């Protein structure tokens, strides 16, 4: 079977939801500032040349590919088999594994670095995930977490009250929507050392981000927080804003880094 045929076969078995998510992630990853922000996470890992690093929640594998280009032995882990299949197609030489953040397919002290981007809001037991991070990290290894606080999305809208309702309703559907604001204390409570936090504000005005806003409204409607009429009004407004270049979404991104202890637990 040709490479093209294999690719088409894989894509035909991938759900439209996963394909839509990959398209949205690709659009976000190529926005101005996104590349520099990922590069900052790589710097904070402080990886020696040739050392192993795991990217938890790797998605379609962009960070794994970039870390490998920097000389690291990068391992991508994601709970979604379809995401792992997409990552393996995009980065054929990459090491991609299906697994959960609380049960990583890694040996004890296998990696010198642990990276998780926009993942911990999906993890109900963040403390347990950090215990697993300590297990797989070598003593003195580095951990970097980056993510948004889902209660602090700022969206320009003609109806601020509706925008607030939609954003908070969508946040409440997540297992851990405020995980990012807790990064520092989670790392401290998990026994990590040299904990530092940086905050960068992402400003999204590109129409490619419209599916994010319409998807958030769909989530709020499905949760019963807004009516179908309110959802339709929101989608109409935000679509027009995107068409005319007036869409505005801002969100703080919390970037936490720390060092695994060198002494026994």
Phi, psi and omega in degrees: 000137181288164178300317179298318180297319179296320180296314180296324179295316179296316182294328181291335180268354180276133181293152178299327179298316179293318178299319178296320179296317179297319178298319179293318178297319178299316180297317180292321183292338183256005177291154177305131179095336183293318180297317180295324179293319176297319179299325178295322178295324180293321178298317182292338177292334176052049186278130170294151180304133176081000183280160182272143178217142177249135173253108185272130187075047191289345181059228182278005166095011184302312182295324178298315178298318181290323177294321177297321178296336178273002176098009179267157172267090190270139179237127177256133179234133177213148181285339184270120177296325180291321176295318179297321177297318179295319180296318180295327177291317183287326184232076188302332181270000183281160178257103183240135185223142174280132179182166179258155180296333180266003179206071186286141179280059183222152176281165175301138176052041182273335187236152177267346181218148180226125181231137176219119182246123177053049184239318192292341175290345178265000185251115181294319182256079182296323179297321178294322178296324179287329173296321177293323176299317178296325180297317186275345180276143171290155173305131183082004178291166186249145176234139177226126178241137176221137179184170181258151173269118188288350176269359184240023172291135178241119182233129175285130183208151175289345181233083184301325181295318178294319178301317180296316180298315181297312184296316181290324178296318179294321179299318183291349178277349183270152179298325187210066189295337182253025182299323186297322179290346182259001183311309186301310183289327176297317180293319178297313180294334179277002177089007179283156183241166178054046184282127178226150181228134172242152178233127175238140179260121176271129178245116185247116179234357182285137181298344177296340179273000179304318178301332177296314182290319179290327177292323177297319179295322177298320177297318180295321178293318180295335177276354179084010182280333178225162179273168176297326179293319177294320177298315181298319179296319179297313181297318179299314181296311183292328176295318178294320176299317179296320182295324185262005179078023182248010177289140180215119174227127177234142178209138176282136176251122181265128184239107184248140178225151181198172181241135175291141182296149178270342179269156180300153177291000000 
